[in-house]
Amino acid sequence: MKQEIYSKNAYHHFLLKFKLPFVSNYVQFSLQLFPTMEKAAGISNRTEDGHYVVFLDYDEIGIVEIENELTRIQNDFDLGNFYIFSLDRPDSFHAICCTKLTAKVCQEVINESGADQAFKQAPKYFHRNRWILRVGPKGQRNPPKYEKTILRACMRPESVGHLLFLKNWYNAPIPVADNNPNNEKVQLLRYETFNRVKHG
């Protein structure tokens, strides 16, 4: 009998493989155990005109390493400013770039980053065609806080709706006028997310 147990960030995967007497083939069972889910408030990275902005969720990566990576990504994909938000766990951050991208390019940017693997695959796990980042508290955890901006000039269109949301929600120094000529909206929603807080 062979038993394997491994963790993939958001869940644990148990694999049990054994051979029955008088049967030539092996029998294999697979079980995935997910942490408990909690309700949280978040925003979607999809824009009303069918584009996407870049959401990144970093765990256990220092701020200097993240800054260096974001600068590289900005240059590689011709992106504008990245806005960094700190979480109430050591070396945990969100990063948002409001340059409008197609779904394909947005996926490429996220895949090229060192963001959390479970976050990268979240649309597949939860059957959504978008990524969501938490903006409010979750259980006993505090909401994210604006940390800093990685500047880069870019002539490509940006999501004014996302820029205004970040500016007003976090009281952050986002360089955007308060008017919203196209009345762009951002989807603010309640969703279920994994509880990764360790107890005991």
GROMACS elastic network, one bead per residue, 0.5 to 0.9 nm:
[ bonds ]
;  ai    aj funct       b0    kb
    1    16     6  0.76240   500
    1    17     6  0.59245   500
    1    19     6  0.66950   500
    2    15     6  0.82413   500
    2    16     6  0.60783   500
    2    18     6  0.59048   500
    3    14     6  0.76352   500
    3    15     6  0.58144   500
    3    17     6  0.61475   500
    3    18     6  0.82996   500
    4    13     6  0.82809   500
    4    14     6  0.60575   500
    4    15     6  0.50696   500
    4    16     6  0.64827   500
    4    17     6  0.83904   500
    5    12     6  0.73287   500
    5    13     6  0.59502   500
    5    15     6  0.62743   500
    5    16     6  0.86609   500
    6    11     6  0.89586   500
    6    12     6  0.60080   500
    6    13     6  0.55511   500
    6    14     6  0.67507   500
    6    15     6  0.85802   500
    7    10     6  0.77145   500
    7    11     6  0.61104   500
    7    13     6  0.60763   500
    7    14     6  0.87290   500
    8    11     6  0.55548   500
    8    12     6  0.61318   500
    8    13     6  0.74262   500
    8   117     6  0.80005   500
    8   118     6  0.74849   500
    9    12     6  0.77013   500
    9   116     6  0.78905   500
    9   117     6  0.71573   500
    9   118     6  0.62429   500
   10    34     6  0.67100   500
   10    35     6  0.71298   500
   10   117     6  0.85669   500
   10   118     6  0.58571   500
   10   119     6  0.86735   500
   10   194     6  0.69981   500
   10   195     6  0.88702   500
   10   196     6  0.76780   500
   11    32     6  0.67258   500
   11    33     6  0.57537   500
   11    35     6  0.64468   500
   11   118     6  0.86209   500
   11   194     6  0.89470   500
   12    31     6  0.83299   500
   12    32     6  0.56662   500
   12    33     6  0.51973   500
   12    34     6  0.64747   500
   12    35     6  0.84811   500
   13    30     6  0.73063   500
   13    31     6  0.58837   500
   13    33     6  0.64120   500
   13    34     6  0.87725   500
   14    29     6  0.82644   500
   14    30     6  0.58423   500
   14    31     6  0.50639   500
   14    32     6  0.61303   500
   14    33     6  0.79109   500
   15    28     6  0.72750   500
   15    29     6  0.59777   500
   15    31     6  0.64586   500
   15    32     6  0.86759   500
   16    27     6  0.83364   500
   16    28     6  0.56714   500
   16    29     6  0.51564   500
   16    30     6  0.63693   500
   16    31     6  0.84383   500
   17    26     6  0.67648   500
   17    27     6  0.57717   500
   17    29     6  0.63653   500
   17    30     6  0.85932   500
   18    26     6  0.56731   500
   18    27     6  0.54898   500
   18    28     6  0.64566   500
   18    29     6  0.88731   500
   19    22     6  0.88596   500
   19    23     6  0.71163   500
   19    24     6  0.77278   500
   19    25     6  0.67201   500
   19    27     6  0.58891   500
   19    28     6  0.85872   500
   20    23     6  0.55284   500
   20    24     6  0.79460   500
   20    25     6  0.79600   500
   20    26     6  0.70696   500
   20    27     6  0.73566   500
   21    24     6  0.81656   500
   23    26     6  0.76593   500
   34    37     6  0.83523   500
   34   194     6  0.77242   500
   35   194     6  0.58665   500
   35   195     6  0.60113   500
   35   196     6  0.69267   500
   36   193     6  0.83970   500
   36   194     6  0.60278   500
   36   195     6  0.55837   500
   36   196     6  0.82133   500
   37   192     6  0.58359   500
   37   193     6  0.53327   500
   37   195     6  0.55974   500
   38   138     6  0.69018   500
   38   139     6  0.68834   500
   38   191     6  0.81344   500
   38   192     6  0.53492   500
   38   193     6  0.54461   500
   38   194     6  0.63235   500
   38   195     6  0.61443   500
   39   138     6  0.66715   500
   39   139     6  0.77288   500
   39   190     6  0.65768   500
   39   191     6  0.55858   500
   39   193     6  0.63970   500
   39   194     6  0.89137   500
   40   134     6  0.66161   500
   40   135     6  0.80492   500
   40   136     6  0.64342   500
   40   137     6  0.65052   500
   40   138     6  0.52295   500
   40   139     6  0.79717   500
   40   189     6  0.83258   500
   40   190     6  0.55926   500
   40   191     6  0.55988   500
   40   192     6  0.62902   500
   40   193     6  0.69184   500
   41   133     6  0.84206   500
   41   134     6  0.57370   500
   41   135     6  0.59061   500
   41   136     6  0.51400   500
   41   137     6  0.73235   500
   41   138     6  0.78995   500
   41   188     6  0.70663   500
   41   189     6  0.56878   500
   41   191     6  0.63873   500
   41   192     6  0.87695   500
   42   132     6  0.60483   500
   42   133     6  0.52275   500
   42   136     6  0.67234   500
   42   187     6  0.83556   500
   42   188     6  0.58050   500
   42   189     6  0.55533   500
   42   190     6  0.63333   500
   42   191     6  0.70860   500
   43    46     6  0.89588   500
   43   131     6  0.84021   500
   43   132     6  0.54621   500
   43   133     6  0.57085   500
   43   134     6  0.66777   500
   43   135     6  0.69880   500
   43   162     6  0.89904   500
   43   186     6  0.69036   500
   43   187     6  0.55847   500
   43   189     6  0.61827   500
   43   190     6  0.86619   500
   44    47     6  0.80667   500
   44    52     6  0.88979   500
   44    53     6  0.89620   500
   44    55     6  0.88621   500
   44   130     6  0.65299   500
   44   131     6  0.58819   500
   44   133     6  0.69020   500
   44   186     6  0.69883   500
   44   187     6  0.55770   500
   44   188     6  0.68720   500
   44   189     6  0.78990   500
   45    51     6  0.84603   500
   45    52     6  0.54619   500
   45    53     6  0.52198   500
   45    54     6  0.67530   500
   45    55     6  0.66244   500
   45    98     6  0.87466   500
   45   130     6  0.62266   500
   45   131     6  0.57330   500
   45   132     6  0.63454   500
   45   133     6  0.80943   500
   45   162     6  0.82394   500
   45   186     6  0.80957   500
   45   187     6  0.82504   500
   46    49     6  0.83439   500
   46    50     6  0.65166   500
   46    51     6  0.58725   500
   46    53     6  0.65957   500
   46   103     6  0.87740   500
   46   129     6  0.84748   500
   46   130     6  0.61124   500
   46   131     6  0.77602   500
   46   186     6  0.79807   500
   46   187     6  0.80536   500
   47    50     6  0.54618   500
   47    51     6  0.52147   500
   47    52     6  0.57561   500
   47    53     6  0.75463   500
   47   100     6  0.81053   500
   47   159     6  0.70360   500
   47   161     6  0.80955   500
   47   162     6  0.83366   500
   47   184     6  0.78498   500
   47   185     6  0.75693   500
   47   186     6  0.68957   500
   47   187     6  0.83515   500
   48    51     6  0.73245   500
   48   184     6  0.68768   500
   48   185     6  0.69147   500
   48   186     6  0.78023   500
   48   187     6  0.89490   500
   49    52     6  0.89600   500
   49   184     6  0.88470   500
   50   102     6  0.77977   500
   50   103     6  0.84019   500
   51   100     6  0.56845   500
   51   101     6  0.54307   500
   51   102     6  0.52531   500
   51   103     6  0.66278   500
   51   106     6  0.88882   500
   51   159     6  0.87338   500
   52    98     6  0.82093   500
   52    99     6  0.80054   500
   52   100     6  0.55164   500
   52   101     6  0.51352   500
   52   102     6  0.60522   500
   52   103     6  0.60933   500
   52   105     6  0.89202   500
   52   106     6  0.64990   500
   52   130     6  0.79753   500
   52   159     6  0.85203   500
   53    96     6  0.74229   500
   53    97     6  0.60325   500
   53    99     6  0.57447   500
   53   100     6  0.52768   500
   53   101     6  0.61762   500
   53   102     6  0.86549   500
   53   103     6  0.89525   500
   53   106     6  0.69732   500
   53   158     6  0.81564   500
   53   159     6  0.73404   500
   53   162     6  0.83448   500
   54    82     6  0.88417   500
   54    95     6  0.79302   500
   54    96     6  0.55604   500
   54    97     6  0.50608   500
   54    98     6  0.65166   500
   54    99     6  0.74690   500
   54   100     6  0.82079   500
   54   101     6  0.80606   500
   54   106     6  0.61604   500
   54   107     6  0.85628   500
   54   109     6  0.74703   500
   54   110     6  0.71576   500
   54   131     6  0.87034   500
   55    94     6  0.73413   500
   55    95     6  0.60125   500
   55    97     6  0.68593   500
   55    98     6  0.87718   500
   55   106     6  0.88514   500
   55   110     6  0.75341   500
   55   131     6  0.69384   500
   55   132     6  0.75534   500
   55   133     6  0.69755   500
   56    93     6  0.82791   500
   56    94     6  0.56252   500
   56    95     6  0.50333   500
   56    96     6  0.63991   500
   56    97     6  0.88331   500
   56   110     6  0.67299   500
   56   113     6  0.78761   500
   56   114     6  0.86590   500
   56   115     6  0.58059   500
   56   116     6  0.79733   500
   56   119     6  0.78786   500
   56   120     6  0.81739   500
   56   131     6  0.90000   500
   56   133     6  0.81387   500
   57    92     6  0.77605   500
   57    93     6  0.61536   500
   57    95     6  0.66016   500
   57   114     6  0.88245   500
   57   115     6  0.52996   500
   57   116     6  0.58823   500
   57   119     6  0.65999   500
   57   120     6  0.84349   500
   57   133     6  0.76574   500
   58    61     6  0.64112   500
   58    66     6  0.81705   500
   58    91     6  0.78381   500
   58    92     6  0.54481   500
   58    93     6  0.51304   500
   58    94     6  0.61004   500
   58    95     6  0.79662   500
   58   114     6  0.71926   500
   58   116     6  0.54639   500
   58   119     6  0.88547   500
   59    62     6  0.86700   500
   59    89     6  0.84631   500
   59    90     6  0.82731   500
   59    91     6  0.62216   500
   59    93     6  0.67226   500
   59    94     6  0.89241   500
   59   115     6  0.71947   500
   59   116     6  0.61227   500
   60    89     6  0.86116   500
   60    90     6  0.68637   500
   60    92     6  0.57521   500
   60    93     6  0.87517   500
   61    64     6  0.85294   500
   61    65     6  0.67439   500
   61    66     6  0.68053   500
   61    90     6  0.86358   500
   61    91     6  0.51650   500
   61    92     6  0.66178   500
   61    93     6  0.82216   500
   61   114     6  0.85377   500
   61   115     6  0.88607   500
   62    65     6  0.54697   500
   62    66     6  0.63561   500
   62    67     6  0.88032   500
   62    90     6  0.84421   500
   62    91     6  0.50367   500
   62    92     6  0.77126   500
   62    93     6  0.88083   500
   63    66     6  0.50164   500
   63    67     6  0.61124   500
   63    68     6  0.86844   500
   63    91     6  0.68091   500
   63    92     6  0.84255   500
   63    93     6  0.79310   500
   64    67     6  0.50871   500
   64    68     6  0.62932   500
   64    69     6  0.86496   500
   65    68     6  0.52280   500
   65    69     6  0.62467   500
   65    70     6  0.86830   500
   66    69     6  0.50677   500
   66    70     6  0.60687   500
   66    71     6  0.85730   500
   66    93     6  0.87290   500
   66    95     6  0.89452   500
   66   114     6  0.82700   500
   67    70     6  0.51713   500
   67    71     6  0.61969   500
   67    72     6  0.87033   500
   67    84     6  0.88907   500
   67   150     6  0.71076   500
   68    71     6  0.52546   500
   68    72     6  0.64071   500
   68    73     6  0.87929   500
   69    72     6  0.51389   500
   69    73     6  0.62160   500
   69    74     6  0.86196   500
   69   113     6  0.72735   500
   69   114     6  0.79724   500
   70    74     6  0.60307   500
   70    75     6  0.86341   500
   70    82     6  0.72210   500
   70    95     6  0.85655   500
   70   113     6  0.80715   500
   70   150     6  0.75687   500
   71    74     6  0.51072   500
   71    75     6  0.63900   500
   71    76     6  0.86587   500
   71    82     6  0.86506   500
   71   150     6  0.72419   500
   71   151     6  0.85719   500
   71   152     6  0.82668   500
   72    75     6  0.52603   500
   72    76     6  0.60534   500
   72    77     6  0.85874   500
   73    76     6  0.50026   500
   73    77     6  0.59475   500
   73    78     6  0.78408   500
   73    79     6  0.75136   500
   73   109     6  0.72434   500
   73   112     6  0.78388   500
   73   113     6  0.76545   500
   74    77     6  0.55480   500
   74    78     6  0.53382   500
   74    80     6  0.65864   500
   74    81     6  0.79050   500
   74    82     6  0.82251   500
   74   152     6  0.73105   500
   75    78     6  0.51708   500
   75    79     6  0.68267   500
   75   152     6  0.85965   500
   76    79     6  0.80641   500
   77   105     6  0.85894   500
   77   109     6  0.74747   500
   78   152     6  0.88984   500
   78   154     6  0.69175   500
   78   156     6  0.83083   500
   79    82     6  0.83329   500
   79    97     6  0.74059   500
   79    98     6  0.84989   500
   79    99     6  0.61015   500
   79   100     6  0.89149   500
   79   152     6  0.73447   500
   79   153     6  0.81029   500
   79   154     6  0.62455   500
   79   155     6  0.88647   500
   79   156     6  0.77213   500
   80    97     6  0.66240   500
   80    98     6  0.72852   500
   80    99     6  0.59682   500
   80   150     6  0.86899   500
   80   151     6  0.70359   500
   80   152     6  0.51072   500
   80   153     6  0.57403   500
   80   155     6  0.80246   500
   80   156     6  0.77939   500
   80   158     6  0.82661   500
   81    96     6  0.83072   500
   81    97     6  0.58699   500
   81    98     6  0.74473   500
   81    99     6  0.80506   500
   81   149     6  0.66969   500
   81   150     6  0.55585   500
   81   152     6  0.51775   500
   81   153     6  0.72382   500
   81   154     6  0.80782   500
   82    95     6  0.62443   500
   82    96     6  0.54048   500
   82    98     6  0.76318   500
   82   148     6  0.86027   500
   82   149     6  0.57472   500
   82   150     6  0.50479   500
   82   151     6  0.66961   500
   82   152     6  0.81188   500
   83    94     6  0.81481   500
   83    95     6  0.54702   500
   83    96     6  0.51768   500
   83    97     6  0.64077   500
   83    98     6  0.88024   500
   83   146     6  0.76704   500
   83   147     6  0.77303   500
   83   148     6  0.61499   500
   83   150     6  0.64070   500
   83   151     6  0.85704   500
   83   166     6  0.88462   500
   83   174     6  0.84368   500
   84    93     6  0.67245   500
   84    94     6  0.57193   500
   84    96     6  0.66213   500
   84   145     6  0.85582   500
   84   146     6  0.62823   500
   84   147     6  0.54434   500
   84   148     6  0.53703   500
   84   149     6  0.60543   500
   84   150     6  0.77762   500
   85    92     6  0.87701   500
   85    93     6  0.55097   500
   85    94     6  0.50298   500
   85    95     6  0.62776   500
   85    96     6  0.84325   500
   85   144     6  0.58230   500
   85   145     6  0.51313   500
   85   148     6  0.71763   500
   86    89     6  0.82528   500
   86    90     6  0.89447   500
   86    91     6  0.80886   500
   86    92     6  0.62740   500
   86    94     6  0.64546   500
   86    95     6  0.88863   500
   86   143     6  0.89831   500
   86   144     6  0.55465   500
   86   145     6  0.52695   500
   86   146     6  0.64156   500
   86   147     6  0.58953   500
   87    90     6  0.76817   500
   87    91     6  0.80312   500
   87    92     6  0.54758   500
   87    93     6  0.55049   500
   87    94     6  0.75223   500
   87   141     6  0.87221   500
   87   142     6  0.75618   500
   87   143     6  0.71050   500
   87   145     6  0.66759   500
   88    91     6  0.88201   500
   88    92     6  0.74001   500
   88    93     6  0.88480   500
   88   141     6  0.69056   500
   88   142     6  0.64242   500
   88   143     6  0.79251   500
   88   144     6  0.72906   500
   88   145     6  0.87225   500
   89    92     6  0.56109   500
   89    93     6  0.85413   500
   90    93     6  0.88520   500
   93   144     6  0.81093   500
   93   147     6  0.89152   500
   94   133     6  0.77441   500
   94   134     6  0.88991   500
   94   144     6  0.79107   500
   97   100     6  0.85766   500
   97   158     6  0.86808   500
   98   101     6  0.88716   500
   98   157     6  0.86001   500
   98   158     6  0.53006   500
   98   159     6  0.54673   500
   98   160     6  0.79068   500
   98   162     6  0.65293   500
   98   163     6  0.66498   500
   99   154     6  0.84477   500
   99   156     6  0.65900   500
   99   157     6  0.60096   500
   99   159     6  0.64306   500
  100   106     6  0.86540   500
  100   156     6  0.74312   500
  100   157     6  0.59004   500
  100   158     6  0.51713   500
  100   159     6  0.61147   500
  101   104     6  0.79790   500
  101   105     6  0.60866   500
  101   106     6  0.57664   500
  101   157     6  0.88589   500
  101   158     6  0.88935   500
  102   105     6  0.53839   500
  102   106     6  0.60733   500
  102   107     6  0.85626   500
  103   106     6  0.51176   500
  103   107     6  0.61206   500
  103   108     6  0.86614   500
  103   129     6  0.87417   500
  103   130     6  0.85502   500
  104   107     6  0.52259   500
  104   108     6  0.63503   500
  104   109     6  0.88438   500
  105   109     6  0.62312   500
  105   110     6  0.86712   500
  106   109     6  0.51403   500
  106   110     6  0.62897   500
  106   111     6  0.85891   500
  107   110     6  0.51618   500
  107   111     6  0.60490   500
  107   112     6  0.85639   500
  107   120     6  0.83249   500
  108   111     6  0.50731   500
  108   112     6  0.61061   500
  108   113     6  0.87685   500
  109   112     6  0.51566   500
  109   113     6  0.65067   500
  110   113     6  0.53155   500
  110   114     6  0.81405   500
  110   115     6  0.72440   500
  110   120     6  0.65730   500
  111   114     6  0.77643   500
  111   115     6  0.80062   500
  111   117     6  0.88380   500
  111   120     6  0.67973   500
  112   115     6  0.85937   500
  113   116     6  0.88027   500
  114   117     6  0.80876   500
  115   118     6  0.87026   500
  115   119     6  0.72352   500
  115   120     6  0.70326   500
  116   119     6  0.53027   500
  116   120     6  0.64327   500
  117   120     6  0.50761   500
  117   121     6  0.65211   500
  117   122     6  0.86606   500
  118   121     6  0.52884   500
  118   122     6  0.60068   500
  118   125     6  0.86411   500
  119   123     6  0.82761   500
  119   131     6  0.79268   500
  119   132     6  0.88432   500
  120   123     6  0.77635   500
  120   124     6  0.89328   500
  120   131     6  0.82636   500
  121   124     6  0.54998   500
  121   125     6  0.64844   500
  121   126     6  0.88723   500
  122   125     6  0.50518   500
  122   126     6  0.60038   500
  122   127     6  0.79787   500
  122   128     6  0.77840   500
  122   130     6  0.84048   500
  122   131     6  0.68419   500
  122   132     6  0.85316   500
  123   126     6  0.54025   500
  123   127     6  0.53708   500
  123   129     6  0.56442   500
  123   130     6  0.59467   500
  123   131     6  0.63029   500
  123   132     6  0.89304   500
  124   127     6  0.51820   500
  124   128     6  0.67970   500
  124   129     6  0.80758   500
  125   128     6  0.80321   500
  126   129     6  0.89855   500
  127   130     6  0.89528   500
  128   131     6  0.75400   500
  132   191     6  0.87594   500
  134   137     6  0.78453   500
  134   138     6  0.82352   500
  134   143     6  0.75860   500
  134   144     6  0.76402   500
  134   191     6  0.89736   500
  134   193     6  0.88817   500
  135   143     6  0.58136   500
  135   144     6  0.60963   500
  135   145     6  0.88205   500
  135   169     6  0.84474   500
  135   170     6  0.88831   500
  136   141     6  0.89820   500
  136   142     6  0.72140   500
  136   144     6  0.70373   500
  137   140     6  0.72079   500
  137   141     6  0.55560   500
  137   144     6  0.78634   500
  138   141     6  0.51317   500
  138   142     6  0.67545   500
  138   143     6  0.72838   500
  138   193     6  0.86776   500
  138   195     6  0.84165   500
  139   142     6  0.82706   500
  139   195     6  0.83769   500
  141   197     6  0.88693   500
  142   145     6  0.87225   500
  144   170     6  0.85548   500
  145   170     6  0.68796   500
  146   149     6  0.87618   500
  146   166     6  0.88837   500
  146   170     6  0.62943   500
  146   171     6  0.81388   500
  146   172     6  0.63280   500
  147   172     6  0.87712   500
  148   172     6  0.87986   500
  148   173     6  0.89304   500
  149   173     6  0.86650   500
  149   174     6  0.84566   500
  154   157     6  0.84048   500
  155   158     6  0.88389   500
  157   160     6  0.88122   500
  158   161     6  0.87479   500
  158   162     6  0.84247   500
  158   163     6  0.80006   500
  159   162     6  0.53986   500
  159   163     6  0.63453   500
  159   164     6  0.87349   500
  159   184     6  0.75696   500
  160   164     6  0.60384   500
  160   165     6  0.84270   500
  160   176     6  0.75160   500
  160   177     6  0.87858   500
  160   180     6  0.67030   500
  160   181     6  0.88892   500
  160   182     6  0.84949   500
  160   183     6  0.85823   500
  160   184     6  0.64880   500
  160   185     6  0.84693   500
  161   164     6  0.53179   500
  161   165     6  0.61350   500
  161   166     6  0.87280   500
  161   180     6  0.72818   500
  161   182     6  0.89239   500
  161   183     6  0.74760   500
  161   185     6  0.51138   500
  161   186     6  0.57380   500
  162   165     6  0.50171   500
  162   166     6  0.61758   500
  162   167     6  0.85294   500
  162   184     6  0.82233   500
  162   185     6  0.76299   500
  162   186     6  0.61023   500
  163   166     6  0.53213   500
  163   167     6  0.61682   500
  163   168     6  0.86792   500
  163   174     6  0.67951   500
  163   175     6  0.81171   500
  163   176     6  0.66440   500
  164   167     6  0.50156   500
  164   168     6  0.60364   500
  164   169     6  0.82468   500
  164   174     6  0.78130   500
  164   176     6  0.68698   500
  164   177     6  0.80108   500
  164   178     6  0.69301   500
  164   179     6  0.87323   500
  164   180     6  0.81504   500
  165   168     6  0.53199   500
  165   169     6  0.56600   500
  165   170     6  0.80742   500
  165   185     6  0.87084   500
  165   186     6  0.73422   500
  166   169     6  0.53165   500
  166   170     6  0.57136   500
  166   171     6  0.73966   500
  166   172     6  0.67048   500
  166   174     6  0.73187   500
  167   170     6  0.58092   500
  167   171     6  0.52020   500
  167   173     6  0.63912   500
  167   174     6  0.53097   500
  167   175     6  0.83361   500
  167   176     6  0.80605   500
  168   171     6  0.50246   500
  168   172     6  0.70368   500
  168   174     6  0.89671   500
  169   172     6  0.78263   500
  170   173     6  0.88898   500
  171   174     6  0.84749   500
  173   176     6  0.88126   500
  174   177     6  0.89771   500
  176   179     6  0.84564   500
  177   180     6  0.76670   500
  179   183     6  0.85608   500
  180   183     6  0.51079   500
  180   184     6  0.66733   500
  181   184     6  0.79074   500
  195   198     6  0.85380   500
